[in-house]
Structures are given as C-alpha cells and as structure tokens.
Amino acid sequence: MISIKEENKCKECNKDRFIVNKTYGLCSECNYKRLHGGKSIFEVNIQKQKDKPLKPPKSTSIKVKPRKKTGEWEMFMEIWAERTHYCVNRSCGKFLGEEPKAIYFSHRKSKGAYPSLRLDKSNIDLLCPECHYQYDHGNRSKIIL
C-alpha cells in the first residue's frame, strides 16, 4: 500500500506538492518545465519580453506644418562664419560655443515690423540666450551694443 505522503511527492523534484499531472506524477512547476523545454515560468517570461516586437510610436493627432524656407538659416551660417562667437552685449561678452543655435541670432529691428530687414546682416546681432531674451522682452537699455 502507498502512503498518502508518497502520492503527493513530485517524481521530478521529490517535493511534497499537489500533483497536477497524474500521468507523469508532476507538480505544477515541474509540469510547466516539461511543457516548455526545461525553462521555468520566469525564464519563459523573460524570453517573451525579448521576442516581443517594438511598437511603432503612436502618431499624434496634432499636425505640424512644415516651415517655409526664408533663407534666414543660411544667412545665420554666413554671420557665424564671419563673426566671433561672443555675445555682443558689452556688459556680458559670454562665449557662445562652437555650435550655432537660432537663439544666438537677434534682429535689432523686428521681423514683423521691418520684414525687409529680415535678411539684412547689419540687422543681426549675436547675443547669448539671456541677453536675447532681455532684448526682446525686457528693458533694452540694459543691453549695451
């Protein structure tokens, strides 16, 4: 006669567990490994994550209009090549670096009020972002050109 203890022992791991596969006498963990080539639940889940294809980014409903070419950037590159890369505000004089950024190029007379001066190099000053903001939105008298 077989004891109750021996009936609940898994034939694979020899642990006293509930037998889910009566044919093979296996507990749930050992039966899972049998069905998945010896891999544990954890190992199978890791492999599923690795095999999962990357989802393409969701498209946004916001449509962005492409910017029209004004010729400004090309002019900015010419100015960048011709001038030193320092803020022209005499009270600042900060080095602007080696990489040109649109924020460094300030129009003395605004593009809205004077559209004809948009591409005039003499209307452009090189300013650091702080001085540019001060010039456009603050007290222009603090900027000494």
SERO-961373 format. One line per field, with one value per residue (C-alpha): x, y, z; residue in one letter; residue number from 0. Coordinates in Angstrom, 1 decimal, padded with zeros to 4 digits, always signed. Layout:
east <- (X, ...)
north <- (Y, ...)
up <- (Z, ...)
bapa <- (A, ...)
guse <- (NUM, ...)
This chain:
east <- (+000.0, +001.3, +001.2, -000.5, +002.8, +004.3, +001.2, +001.8, +005.6, +006.6, +008.5, +010.8, +011.7, +010.8, +009.0, +005.7, +003.4, +000.0, +000.3, -001.3, -000.2, -001.2, +000.3, +003.8, +003.3, +004.5, +003.8, +002.8, +006.4, +007.9, +005.0, +005.5, +009.2, +008.3, +006.0, +008.5, +011.7, +013.0, +012.5, +010.9, +008.0, +010.4, +012.7, +009.8, +008.5, +012.0, +012.2, +008.7, +009.8, +012.9, +011.0, +008.2, +008.5, +008.9, +005.7, +006.0, +005.4, +001.8, +001.1, -000.1, -003.3, -001.5, -000.4, +002.7, +003.0, +006.4, +008.3, +008.8, +012.3, +013.1, +016.8, +017.4, +019.4, +021.8, +022.4, +022.9, +025.6, +027.3, +027.3, +028.5, +031.5, +032.3, +032.0, +033.5, +031.3, +030.8, +027.7, +027.9, +026.4, +029.4, +028.2, +028.1, +030.6, +029.8, +031.4, +028.6, +030.4, +031.3, +027.8, +025.4, +021.9, +019.0, +018.6, +022.0, +020.8, +018.9, +017.2, +017.8, +014.6, +011.9, +011.0, +007.3, +007.7, +010.5, +010.1, +012.5, +015.3, +014.8, +017.8, +019.9, +023.2, +023.6, +020.3, +021.5, +023.5, +025.0, +023.6, +023.6, +020.1, +019.8, +020.7, +018.5, +015.5, +016.3, +016.5, +013.2, +011.1, +012.8, +014.5, +016.6, +018.5, +020.3, +021.8, +024.9, +025.7)
north <- (+000.0, +003.5, +006.1, +009.5, +011.3, +009.3, +010.2, +013.9, +013.7, +015.1, +012.5, +015.2, +017.4, +015.0, +017.8, +017.2, +019.2, +018.9, +016.7, +018.4, +015.8, +012.4, +010.6, +011.8, +012.4, +016.1, +019.2, +022.4, +023.8, +020.6, +020.1, +023.6, +022.9, +019.7, +021.6, +024.4, +022.6, +022.7, +026.5, +028.0, +030.4, +033.3, +032.2, +031.9, +035.4, +036.9, +035.3, +036.5, +040.1, +039.8, +038.4, +041.0, +043.3, +047.0, +049.0, +051.9, +055.3, +056.4, +059.1, +062.3, +064.0, +067.3, +068.2, +070.2, +072.5, +072.3, +075.5, +077.5, +078.4, +082.0, +081.9, +083.0, +080.0, +080.2, +083.9, +082.9, +080.5, +083.2, +085.5, +082.6, +082.1, +085.8, +086.9, +085.9, +083.7, +086.1, +087.9, +091.5, +092.9, +094.7, +094.0, +090.2, +089.1, +085.4, +082.8, +081.2, +078.0, +076.4, +075.2, +077.8, +077.9, +080.1, +081.7, +083.4, +085.5, +088.6, +091.0, +094.6, +095.7, +093.0, +090.8, +091.7, +095.5, +095.5, +092.5, +094.0, +093.8, +090.1, +089.1, +092.1, +091.1, +094.5, +094.0, +090.8, +090.7, +087.7, +087.5, +084.8, +083.4, +085.5, +088.8, +087.9, +087.4, +090.6, +092.5, +091.1, +091.0, +093.2, +096.5, +097.2, +099.9, +097.2, +095.8, +097.8, +097.1)
up <- (+000.0, -000.9, +001.8, +001.4, +001.6, -001.4, -003.5, -003.1, -003.9, -007.3, -009.3, -010.7, -007.8, -004.9, -003.1, -001.3, -003.5, -005.2, -008.3, -011.4, -014.0, -012.7, -015.8, -015.1, -011.4, -011.6, -009.6, -011.4, -011.6, -013.0, -015.4, -016.7, -017.3, -019.1, -021.4, -022.0, -022.7, -019.1, -018.7, -015.6, -015.8, -015.1, -018.0, -020.4, -019.5, -020.0, -023.4, -024.3, -023.5, -025.6, -028.6, -028.4, -031.4, -030.7, -031.2, -033.6, -031.9, -031.8, -034.3, -032.8, -033.9, -034.0, -037.5, -037.7, -040.7, -042.4, -042.1, -045.2, -046.3, -045.6, -046.2, -042.6, -041.5, -044.5, -043.6, -039.9, -041.1, -043.0, -040.0, -037.8, -040.1, -040.3, -036.7, -033.3, -031.2, -028.3, -027.0, -028.3, -025.1, -023.6, -020.1, -020.8, -023.5, -022.9, -025.3, -027.4, -028.2, -031.5, -032.5, -033.9, -032.5, -033.7, -030.2, -030.7, -033.6, -032.6, -035.0, -033.9, -035.8, -035.5, -038.5, -038.0, -038.0, -040.7, -043.0, -045.5, -042.9, -042.1, -044.3, -043.7, -041.9, -040.3, -038.6, -036.8, -033.5, -031.8, -028.2, -025.6, -024.8, -021.6, -023.4, -026.4, -024.0, -022.2, -025.6, -026.9, -023.7, -021.2, -020.8, -024.0, -022.2, -020.2, -023.4, -024.4, -028.0)
bapa <- (M, I, S, I, K, E, E, N, K, C, K, E, C, N, K, D, R, F, I, V, N, K, T, Y, G, L, C, S, E, C, N, Y, K, R, L, H, G, G, K, S, I, F, E, V, N, I, Q, K, Q, K, D, K, P, L, K, P, P, K, S, T, S, I, K, V, K, P, R, K, K, T, G, E, W, E, M, F, M, E, I, W, A, E, R, T, H, Y, C, V, N, R, S, C, G, K, F, L, G, E, E, P, K, A, I, Y, F, S, H, R, K, S, K, G, A, Y, P, S, L, R, L, D, K, S, N, I, D, L, L, C, P, E, C, H, Y, Q, Y, D, H, G, N, R, S, K, I, I, L)
guse <- (0, 1, 2, 3, 4, 5, 6, 7, 8, 9, 10, 11, 12, 13, 14, 15, 16, 17, 18, 19, 20, 21, 22, 23, 24, 25, 26, 27, 28, 29, 30, 31, 32, 33, 34, 35, 36, 37, 38, 39, 40, 41, 42, 43, 44, 45, 46, 47, 48, 49, 50, 51, 52, 53, 54, 55, 56, 57, 58, 59, 60, 61, 62, 63, 64, 65, 66, 67, 68, 69, 70, 71, 72, 73, 74, 75, 76, 77, 78, 79, 80, 81, 82, 83, 84, 85, 86, 87, 88, 89, 90, 91, 92, 93, 94, 95, 96, 97, 98, 99, 100, 101, 102, 103, 104, 105, 106, 107, 108, 109, 110, 111, 112, 113, 114, 115, 116, 117, 118, 119, 120, 121, 122, 123, 124, 125, 126, 127, 128, 129, 130, 131, 132, 133, 134, 135, 136, 137, 138, 139, 140, 141, 142, 143, 144)
